């Protein structure tokens, strides 16, 4: 998927000494909007730091994407 490759390239090109929790938001938002529009237009991208799994109209689980920027940096390096 070209959109994911673009997002991945954006991550790789970041200077992790200068990155903030806001640095990747535009690229991630673009990726999530593409996925929502391509696969299910009913999906609304509002707060992508909190993910909600829904099955048959019922919330199954909620999870925070990244609570700690230090952990996020460690996973990407």
Order of alpha helices (4+ residues) and beta strands (2+ residues): alpha-alpha-beta-beta-alpha
